[in-house]
Amino acid sequence: MTARITIPPQVQALLRQLNAAGFSAYAVGGCVRDSLLGCAPQDWDICTSAAPEQTEACFAADRTILTGARYGTVTVVRGGVPYEITTFRAEAGYADSRHPDRVDFLRELAPDLARRDFTVNAMAADAAGAVTDLFGGQDDLRRGVIRCVGDPAERFAEDALRMLRALRFAARLSFRIDGETAAAIHAARTRLRAVAPERLHKELSGILCGRQAAALLEEFSDVLFELIPELAPCQGFRQYNPHHTRDVWTHTLAVVDGVPPEEPLRLAALLHDARHVTGRTGFDRAACAVLAPSARYYPCNETLRPLFYTGTLWHAREFAAAPVLFLSQGNYPLKNLHTVIKALPAVLAQYGNAQLQIAGWPPLDKGPLLRPVIDRMFPYKLYCK
């Protein structure tokens, strides 16, 4: 029995307008996946047999923007909402491990679905909501599996960023990664070095904020270490003190799991013990580019330096908002709390005023700050031996 999803009326109207002009057209990709999962799609992408100029002609009464001529994408703005409509295509040659060297426009849906990354993203639905699923995407949704369409090694050779996308989808949906797909990720991980840092950062942020971030980072630690080599020595590094009974990497993952799924908090949790293992106070340039590609206020190492500081976490958008106390480094009893609180003003005064001013907060000597910091402390108290 063919599965069906509910297509919003405005999307139905676009599909039917293309159909009336003699073209096949489908909602495709994430909107179909999310609809089958019972989630509201963030946007609706459309694929069609119409060539870009035919799409523009079909929607001449609407505002159209040729947003991706090479890839056949026309954005149609209707009712103030943009919809991307892309011609069926096949791709070949990926010299930079990211973009196709050749794009061919097609008249059939099947090869367009075959070029996509994962089975759960390779489904389409017509104007009536009938789902076309050629690669077992619905079964993989039911099983909770992220699996490549076709040969995983080929998919990752075409676009290395797909490896991190697989982890992000698994983290977001609480899915597992198919065995062959996982093996191909481990084997091809060095290809990530060729991907632009801002793209890596976006995917890493999605992974860290996912529901099973720590489990995925443990399973794919070798992939993460390609992005941030300074974390590799944490794995297997024993901490010989009464507050820590795990190696630094296992402890770090417990901290990641224990803080709220906000990018700055999880990034700081990921990095908080690195300097104790490496003996360094900064990252190399490549790692900085991945970790803080949009930091505009300081050189990267200065921007990231507070994340190393024991006891302090910088809760920041672009690492520049107010600091909050971070007590998840170990099993510290609450009787030590007064010592930490007593030391806090000096710590913030040494490391914080510049960031506070950027964030619009008063300097420590010109306004009350300690109380909101303390108030934010207690949810992050973890017992993570």
C-alpha positions as CSV (number, residue, x, y, z in Angstrom):
1,M,0.0,0.0,0.0
2,T,1.4,3.4,-1.0
3,A,2.0,5.7,1.9
4,R,0.5,9.2,1.8
5,I,1.4,12.4,3.5
6,T,-0.5,15.7,3.8
7,I,0.7,18.3,1.3
8,P,0.0,21.9,2.4
9,P,-2.5,23.7,0.0
10,Q,0.1,26.2,-1.2
11,V,2.6,23.5,-2.1
12,Q,-0.2,21.5,-3.8
13,A,-1.0,24.6,-5.9
14,L,2.6,24.8,-7.1
15,L,2.8,21.1,-7.9
16,R,-0.5,21.2,-9.8
17,Q,0.5,24.3,-11.7
18,L,3.6,22.4,-13.0
19,N,1.5,19.4,-13.7
20,A,-1.0,21.5,-15.7
21,A,1.9,22.8,-17.8
22,G,2.9,19.2,-18.7
23,F,5.6,18.6,-16.2
24,S,5.9,16.1,-13.4
25,A,6.6,17.6,-10.0
26,Y,7.0,16.3,-6.4
27,A,7.7,17.5,-2.9
28,V,11.1,15.9,-2.1
29,G,13.6,15.2,0.6
30,G,13.4,16.3,4.2
31,C,9.8,17.5,4.0
32,V,8.7,14.0,3.1
33,R,10.9,12.4,5.8
34,D,9.6,14.7,8.5
35,S,5.9,14.3,7.4
36,L,6.3,10.5,7.6
37,L,7.8,10.9,11.1
38,G,4.8,13.1,12.1
39,C,6.9,16.2,12.4
40,A,6.1,19.6,10.8
41,P,8.6,20.3,8.0
42,Q,10.5,23.5,8.2
43,D,10.3,24.0,4.4
44,W,9.0,22.3,1.3
45,D,11.4,21.6,-1.6
46,I,10.1,20.6,-5.0
47,C,11.7,18.7,-7.8
48,T,10.4,18.7,-11.4
49,S,11.0,17.6,-14.9
50,A,10.7,21.3,-16.0
51,A,14.0,22.9,-17.0
52,P,14.9,26.1,-15.1
53,E,13.7,28.4,-17.8
54,Q,10.4,26.4,-18.1
55,T,9.9,26.8,-14.3
56,E,10.4,30.5,-14.6
57,A,7.9,30.7,-17.5
58,C,5.4,28.5,-15.6
59,F,5.4,30.9,-12.6
60,A,5.7,34.2,-14.6
61,A,3.0,35.7,-12.5
62,D,5.0,35.2,-9.3
63,R,8.3,36.6,-8.3
64,T,11.0,34.1,-9.3
65,I,14.8,34.1,-8.6
66,L,17.3,31.9,-10.4
67,T,19.1,30.9,-7.2
68,G,21.1,28.1,-8.6
69,A,21.3,28.1,-12.3
70,R,24.0,25.4,-12.5
71,Y,22.0,23.1,-10.3
72,G,18.6,24.0,-11.9
73,T,17.1,25.7,-8.9
74,V,14.5,28.4,-9.2
75,T,13.0,30.1,-6.1
76,V,9.4,31.0,-6.5
77,V,8.1,33.5,-3.9
78,R,4.3,33.1,-3.3
79,G,2.4,34.7,-0.5
80,G,5.8,36.0,0.9
81,V,7.1,32.4,1.2
82,P,10.0,31.2,-0.9
83,Y,9.9,27.7,-2.4
84,E,12.9,26.1,-4.1
85,I,12.0,24.2,-7.3
86,T,14.8,22.2,-8.8
87,T,15.0,20.3,-12.1
88,F,15.6,16.6,-11.9
89,R,19.3,16.0,-12.3
90,A,22.2,13.6,-12.4
91,E,25.8,14.6,-11.2
92,A,29.2,13.4,-12.1
93,G,32.8,14.0,-11.0
94,Y,33.6,15.5,-7.6
95,A,37.2,16.7,-7.8
96,D,36.9,18.8,-4.6
97,S,35.0,16.1,-2.6
98,R,32.1,18.5,-2.3
99,H,30.6,19.8,-5.6
100,P,29.9,18.0,-8.9
101,D,32.0,18.8,-11.9
102,R,29.1,18.1,-14.2
103,V,25.3,18.4,-13.9
104,D,22.8,17.0,-16.4
105,F,19.2,17.9,-16.3
106,L,16.8,14.9,-16.6
107,R,13.1,14.2,-17.3
108,E,12.7,11.3,-14.8
109,L,12.4,11.2,-11.0
110,A,14.2,7.9,-10.3
111,P,17.8,9.0,-11.2
112,D,17.3,12.3,-9.2
113,L,16.4,10.3,-6.1
114,A,19.3,7.9,-6.7
115,R,21.9,10.8,-6.4
116,R,20.7,11.7,-2.9
117,D,22.6,11.1,0.3
118,F,20.5,8.9,2.6
119,T,17.4,6.7,2.0
120,V,15.3,8.7,4.5
121,N,16.0,11.8,2.3
122,A,15.4,10.1,-1.0
123,M,11.6,10.0,-1.0
124,A,9.2,12.2,-3.0
125,A,5.4,12.8,-2.9
126,D,3.1,14.0,-5.6
127,A,0.3,16.6,-5.2
128,A,-2.0,14.0,-3.8
129,G,0.6,13.1,-1.2
130,A,1.4,9.6,-2.6
131,V,5.0,8.8,-1.6
132,T,7.5,7.4,-4.1
133,D,10.2,5.4,-2.1
134,L,12.6,3.5,-4.4
135,F,15.4,2.8,-1.8
136,G,13.7,1.7,1.4
137,G,13.5,5.0,3.2
138,Q,10.2,4.2,4.9
139,D,11.7,0.9,6.3
140,D,14.7,2.8,7.5
141,L,12.5,5.3,9.3
142,R,10.7,2.5,11.0
143,R,13.9,0.8,12.0
144,G,15.6,4.1,13.0
145,V,18.5,3.8,10.6
146,I,20.6,6.3,8.6
147,R,21.7,4.5,5.5
148,C,23.3,5.7,2.3
149,V,21.6,5.4,-1.0
150,G,23.7,2.9,-3.0
151,D,27.4,2.5,-2.2
152,P,28.3,4.6,0.9
153,A,31.9,4.9,-0.3
154,E,30.7,6.5,-3.5
155,R,28.3,8.9,-1.7
156,F,31.1,10.1,0.6
157,A,33.6,10.5,-2.3
158,E,31.0,12.7,-4.0
159,D,30.5,14.9,-0.9
160,A,32.6,14.5,2.2
161,L,30.3,16.6,4.3
162,R,27.7,13.8,4.0
163,M,29.7,12.0,6.7
164,L,28.9,14.6,9.3
165,R,25.3,15.0,8.0
166,A,24.9,11.3,8.8
167,L,26.0,11.9,12.3
168,R,23.8,15.0,12.6
169,F,20.7,13.1,11.4
170,A,21.4,10.2,13.8
171,A,21.9,12.7,16.7
172,R,18.8,14.7,15.9
173,L,16.5,11.7,15.3
174,S,18.0,9.3,17.8
175,F,18.7,6.9,15.0
176,R,21.7,4.5,14.5
177,I,23.9,4.5,11.5
178,D,23.8,1.5,9.3
179,G,26.9,-0.8,9.5
180,E,28.1,-0.3,5.9
181,T,27.5,3.4,6.1
182,A,29.4,3.6,9.4
183,A,32.4,1.6,8.1
184,A,32.6,4.0,5.1
185,I,32.5,7.0,7.4
186,H,35.5,5.7,9.4
187,A,37.4,4.8,6.2
188,A,36.8,8.2,4.4
189,R,37.1,10.5,7.4
190,T,40.3,12.2,6.2
191,R,38.3,13.7,3.3
192,L,36.7,16.1,5.7
193,R,39.9,18.1,5.7
194,A,38.9,19.5,2.3
195,V,35.6,20.8,3.5
196,A,35.1,24.5,4.3
197,P,35.3,25.2,8.0
198,E,32.0,27.0,8.3
199,R,30.3,23.9,6.8
200,L,32.0,21.6,9.3
201,H,31.1,23.9,12.2
202,K,27.4,23.9,11.2
203,E,27.3,20.1,11.2
204,L,29.3,19.8,14.3
205,S,26.9,22.1,16.1
206,G,24.0,20.0,15.0
207,I,25.7,16.8,16.2
208,L,26.5,18.4,19.6
209,C,23.0,19.6,20.1
210,G,21.4,16.3,19.2
211,R,19.7,13.9,21.6
212,Q,22.5,11.3,21.5
213,A,25.5,13.4,20.9
214,A,27.8,11.7,23.4
215,A,27.1,8.2,22.1
216,L,27.8,9.2,18.5
217,L,31.0,11.1,19.5
218,E,32.2,8.0,21.3
219,E,31.4,5.7,18.3
220,F,32.9,8.2,15.8
221,S,35.6,9.8,17.9
222,D,38.1,9.2,15.1
223,V,35.9,11.4,12.9
224,L,35.8,14.2,15.5
225,F,39.5,14.1,16.0
226,E,40.0,14.9,12.3
227,L,38.3,18.2,13.0
228,I,39.8,18.9,16.4
229,P,43.1,16.9,16.8
230,E,43.7,18.4,20.2
231,L,41.0,16.2,21.6
232,A,42.6,12.9,20.6
233,P,45.0,12.7,23.5
234,C,42.0,12.8,25.9
235,Q,41.1,9.3,24.8
236,G,42.7,6.8,27.2
237,F,44.2,9.5,29.4
238,R,43.7,8.5,33.0
239,Q,43.0,11.0,35.8
240,Y,44.4,9.8,39.0
241,N,42.4,11.7,41.6
242,P,39.4,10.9,43.8
243,H,37.1,13.1,41.6
244,H,37.5,11.2,38.4
245,T,37.4,7.5,37.8
246,R,37.1,7.6,34.0
247,D,39.6,8.6,31.3
248,V,39.4,12.2,30.2
249,W,37.5,11.4,27.0
250,T,34.8,9.3,28.6
251,H,34.5,12.0,31.3
252,T,34.2,14.7,28.6
253,L,31.4,12.8,26.9
254,A,29.5,12.5,30.2
255,V,29.8,16.3,30.6
256,V,28.6,16.9,27.0
257,D,25.6,14.7,27.8
258,G,24.9,16.5,31.0
259,V,24.6,20.1,29.9
260,P,21.6,21.5,28.1
261,P,21.7,21.1,24.3
262,E,22.8,24.6,23.5
263,E,25.8,25.0,21.1
264,P,28.0,27.2,23.4
265,L,27.4,25.0,26.4
266,R,28.1,21.8,24.6
267,L,31.1,23.2,22.8
268,A,32.6,24.3,26.1
269,A,31.8,20.9,27.7
270,L,33.6,19.2,24.8
271,L,36.7,21.4,25.2
272,H,36.8,22.0,28.9
273,D,39.6,19.5,29.7
274,A,41.7,19.6,26.6
275,R,44.4,21.9,27.9
276,H,45.0,19.6,31.0
277,V,45.9,16.8,28.6
278,T,47.7,18.6,25.9
279,G,49.4,21.2,28.1
280,R,48.5,23.8,25.5
281,T,46.4,27.0,25.8
282,G,45.0,27.1,22.3
283,F,44.1,25.1,19.1
284,D,45.8,25.1,15.8
285,R,44.5,27.3,13.1
286,A,42.4,24.6,11.3
287,A,40.7,23.6,14.5
288,C,40.0,27.2,15.4
289,A,38.4,27.8,12.0
290,V,36.0,24.8,12.6
291,L,35.2,25.8,16.2
292,A,34.6,29.5,15.8
293,P,34.3,30.4,12.1
294,S,32.2,33.5,12.8
295,A,34.1,34.9,15.8
296,R,34.7,38.5,14.9
297,Y,36.0,40.0,18.1
298,Y,39.3,38.4,18.8
299,P,41.9,36.2,17.1
300,C,40.7,32.6,17.3
301,N,42.9,31.4,20.1
302,E,42.0,34.4,22.3
303,T,38.3,33.8,21.5
304,L,38.6,30.1,22.5
305,R,41.0,30.5,25.4
306,P,38.2,31.0,28.1
307,L,36.8,27.6,27.1
308,F,40.0,26.0,28.5
309,Y,39.8,27.7,31.8
310,T,39.0,25.3,34.6
311,G,35.8,26.2,36.4
312,T,34.4,28.6,33.9
313,L,32.2,28.1,30.9
314,W,31.5,30.9,28.4
315,H,27.9,30.7,27.5
316,A,28.0,32.7,24.3
317,R,26.7,33.3,20.8
318,E,30.0,33.5,18.9
319,F,31.7,33.0,22.3
320,A,31.0,36.6,23.4
321,A,28.1,36.6,25.9
322,A,28.0,36.3,29.6
323,P,29.9,33.6,31.4
324,V,28.2,31.0,33.7
325,L,29.8,28.8,36.3
326,F,30.5,25.3,35.2
327,L,30.8,22.6,37.9
328,S,30.7,19.4,35.8
329,Q,34.4,18.7,35.7
330,G,33.9,16.0,38.4
331,N,32.3,14.8,41.5
332,Y,32.9,17.9,43.6
333,P,30.8,17.9,46.8
334,L,28.5,20.9,47.4
335,K,30.5,21.7,50.6
336,N,33.1,23.2,48.2
337,L,30.6,25.5,46.7
338,H,31.4,28.4,49.0
339,T,35.0,28.2,47.9
340,V,34.0,28.4,44.2
341,I,31.6,31.2,44.8
342,K,34.2,33.2,46.8
343,A,36.7,32.8,43.9
344,L,34.3,33.5,41.1
345,P,34.5,37.4,41.1
346,A,38.3,37.2,40.7
347,V,38.0,34.6,37.9
348,L,35.4,36.6,36.0
349,A,37.4,39.9,36.5
350,Q,40.5,38.3,35.0
351,Y,38.8,36.6,32.1
352,G,35.5,38.3,31.6
353,N,35.2,42.1,31.4
354,A,36.0,42.3,27.7
355,Q,33.4,39.6,26.8
356,L,30.9,41.2,29.1
357,Q,31.2,44.5,27.5
358,I,30.7,43.0,24.0
359,A,27.6,41.2,25.3
360,G,26.2,44.5,26.7
361,W,26.7,43.6,30.4
362,P,28.2,46.0,32.8
363,P,31.8,45.3,34.0
364,L,32.0,43.4,37.3
365,D,32.9,46.6,39.3
366,K,29.9,48.5,37.9
367,G,26.9,46.3,38.2
368,P,25.5,43.1,39.9
369,L,26.6,40.0,38.1
370,L,27.3,37.3,40.6
371,R,23.7,36.4,41.5
372,P,22.5,35.4,37.9
373,V,25.7,33.5,37.5
374,I,25.1,31.5,40.7
375,D,21.5,31.0,39.7
376,R,22.6,29.3,36.5
377,M,25.1,27.1,38.2
378,F,22.9,24.5,39.9
379,P,21.3,22.8,36.8
380,Y,24.9,22.0,35.6
381,K,26.0,20.3,38.8
382,L,26.8,16.7,37.6
383,Y,28.0,13.6,39.3
384,C,29.8,12.1,36.4
385,K,32.6,9.9,37.8
